[in-house]
Amino acid sequence: MKRVLFVFGSMMLMAACASTAQKRPTAVARQDRAHPDTSLICEMERPTGSNIQVRVCREPEAIQAQREAAQNAVREMERPGPKKM
């Protein structure tokens, strides 16, 4: 009896792992359909702490602003600080 339950449980676990998640339209995808003149650039990114990629869509202006903010942050970190005596 234990063997039958173990086999049945294993089969259920394998079936659950083999199933695929259904795709649901995201807010960005819905927005893209609502405003077809808006140009979006979509990329697959891995969030911090995860190995699962997520589709992220941004406008070119937002990408440029994020790039400039990152460059400014690096410049601030590279700036020499006051010397301690």
TORPA-4810 file (N, C-alpha, C, O; in nm, 3 decimals):
<nodes>
NODE_1_0.082_-0.119_0.000_0.000_0.000_0.000_0.087_0.126_0.000_0.057_0.222_-0.071_M
NODE_2_0.193_0.126_0.080_0.282_0.242_0.085_0.348_0.262_-0.051_0.368_0.376_-0.094_K
NODE_3_0.381_0.153_-0.117_0.447_0.162_-0.246_0.352_0.225_-0.349_0.394_0.307_-0.431_R
NODE_4_0.225_0.187_-0.345_0.126_0.242_-0.438_0.110_0.391_-0.414_0.105_0.469_-0.510_V
NODE_5_0.101_0.432_-0.289_0.089_0.575_-0.258_0.214_0.651_-0.301_0.204_0.764_-0.350_L
NODE_6_0.331_0.591_-0.282_0.455_0.657_-0.322_0.461_0.675_-0.473_0.497_0.782_-0.522_F
NODE_7_0.424_0.570_-0.548_0.425_0.578_-0.694_0.322_0.681_-0.741_0.351_0.763_-0.829_V
NODE_8_0.202_0.677_-0.683_0.099_0.773_-0.721_0.144_0.916_-0.690_0.125_1.005_-0.773_F
NODE_9_0.201_0.938_-0.573_0.250_1.072_-0.537_0.361_1.118_-0.629_0.366_1.235_-0.667_G
NODE_10_0.450_1.027_-0.666_0.559_1.063_-0.758_0.505_1.101_-0.894_0.552_1.196_-0.956_S
NODE_11_0.405_1.025_-0.941_0.346_1.056_-1.072_0.277_1.192_-1.070_0.285_1.268_-1.167_M
NODE_12_0.209_1.223_-0.961_0.142_1.352_-0.949_0.244_1.466_-0.947_0.222_1.571_-1.008_M
NODE_13_0.353_1.445_-0.877_0.458_1.547_-0.870_0.519_1.571_-1.007_0.541_1.686_-1.046_L
NODE_14_0.548_1.464_-1.081_0.605_1.480_-1.215_0.506_1.548_-1.309_0.545_1.630_-1.392_M
NODE_15_0.379_1.515_-1.297_0.278_1.578_-1.382_0.267_1.728_-1.351_0.251_1.809_-1.442_A
NODE_16_0.277_1.763_-1.225_0.269_1.904_-1.186_0.389_1.981_-1.238_0.375_2.096_-1.281_A
NODE_17_0.505_1.920_-1.236_0.626_1.987_-1.284_0.627_2.001_-1.436_0.688_2.093_-1.489_C
NODE_18_0.560_1.911_-1.505_0.560_1.912_-1.651_0.459_2.010_-1.707_0.469_2.046_-1.825_A
NODE_19_0.364_2.054_-1.628_0.262_2.146_-1.680_0.322_2.283_-1.702_0.420_2.320_-1.637_S
NODE_20_0.263_2.357_-1.793_0.311_2.492_-1.822_0.211_2.592_-1.770_0.091_2.566_-1.766_T
NODE_21_0.261_2.706_-1.730_0.175_2.812_-1.680_0.111_2.884_-1.798_0.174_2.902_-1.902_A
NODE_22_-0.012_2.924_-1.781_-0.080_2.998_-1.886_-0.035_3.143_-1.881_-0.020_3.202_-1.774_Q
NODE_23_-0.014_3.198_-1.998_0.029_3.337_-2.005_-0.092_3.428_-1.990_-0.195_3.407_-2.053_K
NODE_24_-0.076_3.527_-1.904_-0.179_3.629_-1.887_-0.123_3.760_-1.939_-0.006_3.790_-1.918_R
NODE_25_-0.205_3.838_-2.007_-0.153_3.967_-2.055_-0.117_4.058_-1.939_-0.193_4.074_-1.843_P
NODE_26_-0.001_4.116_-1.948_0.045_4.206_-1.843_-0.011_4.346_-1.867_-0.068_4.374_-1.972_T
NODE_27_0.005_4.431_-1.769_-0.042_4.569_-1.781_0.028_4.639_-1.896_-0.033_4.720_-1.967_A
NODE_28_0.157_4.609_-1.915_0.232_4.673_-2.023_0.178_4.627_-2.158_0.164_4.707_-2.250_V
NODE_29_0.148_4.498_-2.169_0.095_4.447_-2.295_-0.041_4.509_-2.325_-0.070_4.544_-2.440_A
NODE_30_-0.123_4.523_-2.222_-0.253_4.586_-2.242_-0.236_4.732_-2.281_-0.310_4.783_-2.366_R
NODE_31_-0.141_4.800_-2.220_-0.116_4.940_-2.253_-0.065_4.951_-2.397_-0.101_5.044_-2.468_Q
NODE_32_0.018_4.855_-2.439_0.073_4.857_-2.573_-0.039_4.844_-2.676_-0.034_4.910_-2.780_D
NODE_33_-0.139_4.762_-2.650_-0.251_4.748_-2.741_-0.340_4.872_-2.739_-0.401_4.907_-2.840_R
NODE_34_-0.348_4.937_-2.624_-0.433_5.054_-2.612_-0.374_5.175_-2.686_-0.448_5.257_-2.740_A
NODE_35_-0.242_5.185_-2.688_-0.173_5.297_-2.753_-0.072_5.241_-2.854_0.045_5.226_-2.820_H
NODE_36_-0.115_5.211_-2.975_-0.024_5.150_-3.071_0.089_5.242_-3.118_0.188_5.194_-3.171_P
NODE_37_0.075_5.374_-3.099_0.181_5.465_-3.142_0.296_5.472_-3.043_0.400_5.531_-3.074_D
NODE_38_0.282_5.414_-2.923_0.388_5.414_-2.823_0.489_5.306_-2.858_0.453_5.189_-2.877_T
NODE_39_0.615_5.344_-2.866_0.719_5.246_-2.896_0.776_5.194_-2.764_0.820_5.271_-2.679_S
NODE_40_0.775_5.063_-2.748_0.829_4.999_-2.629_0.940_4.905_-2.671_0.934_4.843_-2.777_L
NODE_41_1.041_4.895_-2.587_1.149_4.799_-2.607_1.137_4.696_-2.497_1.144_4.729_-2.378_I
NODE_42_1.117_4.570_-2.536_1.099_4.462_-2.440_1.224_4.376_-2.434_1.283_4.342_-2.538_C
NODE_43_1.264_4.341_-2.313_1.381_4.256_-2.291_1.348_4.153_-2.184_1.258_4.174_-2.102_E
NODE_44_1.419_4.043_-2.186_1.406_3.942_-2.083_1.513_3.970_-1.978_1.631_3.976_-2.011_M
NODE_45_1.471_3.988_-1.853_1.564_4.018_-1.743_1.544_3.920_-1.630_1.434_3.868_-1.611_E
NODE_46_1.651_3.895_-1.556_1.643_3.811_-1.437_1.641_3.903_-1.315_1.739_3.975_-1.291_R
NODE_47_1.532_3.903_-1.238_1.530_3.985_-1.116_1.635_3.939_-1.017_1.676_3.823_-1.019_P
NODE_48_1.679_4.028_-0.932_1.779_3.995_-0.832_1.729_3.882_-0.743_1.618_3.888_-0.690_T
NODE_49_1.811_3.780_-0.727_1.776_3.667_-0.641_1.694_3.561_-0.710_1.649_3.466_-0.646_G
NODE_50_1.674_3.573_-0.841_1.593_3.475_-0.913_1.667_3.435_-1.040_1.743_3.513_-1.096_S
NODE_51_1.642_3.313_-1.085_1.700_3.267_-1.209_1.594_3.260_-1.318_1.621_3.213_-1.429_N
NODE_52_1.474_3.305_-1.287_1.363_3.299_-1.381_1.353_3.433_-1.452_1.342_3.538_-1.388_I
NODE_53_1.358_3.430_-1.584_1.353_3.553_-1.660_1.211_3.608_-1.666_1.113_3.533_-1.668_Q
NODE_54_1.205_3.741_-1.668_1.077_3.812_-1.674_1.085_3.910_-1.790_1.187_3.975_-1.810_V
NODE_55_0.978_3.920_-1.866_0.974_4.015_-1.976_0.944_4.154_-1.921_0.845_4.175_-1.852_R
NODE_56_1.033_4.248_-1.953_1.018_4.386_-1.907_1.016_4.477_-2.029_1.107_4.472_-2.112_V
NODE_57_0.913_4.559_-2.040_0.899_4.651_-2.153_0.908_4.795_-2.101_0.842_4.831_-2.003_C
NODE_58_0.990_4.875_-2.169_1.008_5.015_-2.130_1.011_5.103_-2.254_1.039_5.057_-2.365_R
NODE_59_0.982_5.229_-2.232_0.995_5.327_-2.339_1.141_5.366_-2.351_1.214_5.361_-2.253_E
NODE_60_1.185_5.404_-2.471_1.326_5.441_-2.489_1.371_5.553_-2.395_1.485_5.553_-2.349_P
NODE_61_1.282_5.647_-2.366_1.318_5.757_-2.275_1.345_5.704_-2.134_1.437_5.751_-2.067_E
NODE_62_1.266_5.608_-2.089_1.286_5.550_-1.957_1.416_5.471_-1.951_1.485_5.472_-1.849_A
NODE_63_1.450_5.403_-2.059_1.577_5.328_-2.064_1.694_5.425_-2.054_1.790_5.400_-1.980_I
NODE_64_1.687_5.536_-2.129_1.795_5.635_-2.127_1.807_5.699_-1.989_1.919_5.720_-1.940_Q
NODE_65_1.695_5.731_-1.925_1.699_5.791_-1.791_1.759_5.695_-1.690_1.836_5.735_-1.604_A
NODE_66_1.724_5.567_-1.700_1.780_5.468_-1.608_1.930_5.452_-1.631_2.006_5.439_-1.535_Q
NODE_67_1.972_5.453_-1.756_2.115_5.441_-1.788_2.193_5.560_-1.731_2.300_5.542_-1.673_R
NODE_68_2.140_5.681_-1.748_2.207_5.800_-1.695_2.213_5.798_-1.542_2.314_5.837_-1.484_E
NODE_69_2.106_5.753_-1.477_2.106_5.745_-1.331_2.210_5.645_-1.282_2.277_5.669_-1.181_A
NODE_70_2.223_5.534_-1.352_2.323_5.434_-1.313_2.465_5.489_-1.331_2.551_5.467_-1.246_A
NODE_71_2.488_5.561_-1.442_2.620_5.619_-1.464_2.653_5.724_-1.359_2.767_5.731_-1.313_Q
NODE_72_2.556_5.806_-1.322_2.579_5.906_-1.217_2.609_5.840_-1.083_2.692_5.889_-1.007_N
NODE_73_2.542_5.731_-1.053_2.567_5.659_-0.927_2.709_5.604_-0.924_2.775_5.608_-0.820_A
NODE_74_2.755_5.552_-1.037_2.892_5.499_-1.043_2.993_5.613_-1.027_3.094_5.598_-0.958_V
NODE_75_2.966_5.725_-1.091_3.056_5.841_-1.077_3.066_5.888_-0.932_3.174_5.921_-0.884_R
NODE_76_2.952_5.890_-0.862_2.951_5.929_-0.721_3.032_5.832_-0.635_3.100_5.875_-0.542_E
NODE_77_3.025_5.704_-0.666_3.101_5.605_-0.588_3.250_5.615_-0.616_3.332_5.586_-0.528_M
NODE_78_3.287_5.655_-0.739_3.428_5.664_-0.775_3.492_5.793_-0.724_3.615_5.803_-0.717_E
NODE_79_3.412_5.892_-0.689_3.462_6.020_-0.643_3.539_6.001_-0.512_3.488_5.937_-0.419_R
NODE_80_3.660_6.055_-0.504_3.736_6.038_-0.380_3.670_6.116_-0.266_3.626_6.229_-0.282_P
NODE_81_3.667_6.051_-0.151_3.607_6.113_-0.034_3.709_6.189_0.048_3.827_6.191_0.013_G
NODE_82_3.665_6.251_0.157_3.758_6.323_0.243_3.854_6.225_0.310_3.817_6.112_0.342_P
NODE_83_3.978_6.270_0.330_4.078_6.185_0.392_4.064_6.193_0.543_4.046_6.300_0.600_K
NODE_84_4.073_6.077_0.607_4.064_6.073_0.753_4.204_6.080_0.811_4.298_6.019_0.759_K
NODE_85_4.219_6.156_0.918_4.349_6.166_0.983_4.346_6.114_1.122_4.448_6.115_1.191_M
</nodes>
